[in-house]
């Protein structure tokens, strides 16, 4: 089975890069897995708690895409 064309061509979503310190304060790590880590963060303006998942780039992801 071939990956969808958007994956095969390396298409990207045109979104601005945002750094954590721009909007969120780190509270604590809440979990991790094979492809990344989840962190509890607090919005600097609303003080709302949110979970942010960081997904690693590189060999692990490329291997998965090729496998699919």
C-alpha positions as CSV (number, residue, x, y, z in Angstrom):
1,X,0.0,0.0,0.0
2,X,1.4,3.4,-1.0
3,X,1.2,6.5,1.3
4,X,-1.2,9.2,0.3
5,X,0.3,11.7,-2.2
6,X,0.7,14.4,0.4
7,X,3.0,12.2,2.5
8,X,4.9,10.8,-0.5
9,X,5.8,14.3,-1.8
10,X,6.7,15.7,1.6
11,X,3.9,18.4,1.5
12,X,3.8,20.8,4.4
13,X,1.2,22.9,6.1
14,X,2.0,26.5,5.9
15,X,1.9,27.5,9.6
16,X,4.0,30.1,11.4
17,X,6.6,28.6,13.7
18,X,5.8,29.3,17.3
19,X,8.2,28.7,20.2
20,X,6.9,27.6,23.5
21,X,8.2,30.6,25.4
22,X,6.1,32.9,23.1
23,X,2.8,31.7,24.4
24,X,3.2,29.0,27.1
25,X,5.1,28.4,30.3
26,X,6.3,24.8,30.9
27,X,4.6,23.1,33.9
28,X,5.8,19.5,33.7
29,X,6.3,16.5,31.4
30,X,3.2,14.3,31.4
31,X,4.1,11.4,29.2
32,X,6.4,10.1,26.5
33,X,6.3,7.5,23.7
34,X,8.2,6.2,20.7
35,X,7.8,9.4,18.7
36,X,7.8,12.2,21.2
37,X,6.8,13.7,24.6
38,X,3.7,15.3,26.0
39,X,4.1,18.4,28.2
40,X,1.7,20.2,30.4
41,X,1.9,23.9,29.6
42,X,0.1,27.1,30.9
43,X,-1.1,29.8,28.5
44,X,0.6,33.0,29.5
45,X,-2.5,35.1,28.7
46,X,-5.5,33.0,29.8
47,X,-3.6,30.9,32.4
48,X,-5.4,27.9,30.9
49,X,-3.6,24.5,31.2
50,X,-3.0,22.7,27.9
51,X,-1.2,19.6,26.8
52,X,1.3,20.0,24.0
53,X,2.7,17.0,22.2
54,X,6.1,17.2,20.7
55,X,6.8,14.8,17.8
56,X,10.3,14.0,16.9
57,X,11.4,14.4,13.3
58,X,13.9,12.4,11.4
59,X,14.7,8.7,11.0
60,X,11.8,7.3,13.1
61,X,9.2,9.2,11.2
62,X,10.7,8.5,7.7
63,X,10.9,4.8,8.6
64,X,7.2,4.8,9.6
65,X,6.2,6.6,6.4
66,X,8.1,4.2,4.2
67,X,6.6,1.2,6.1
68,X,3.1,2.4,5.6
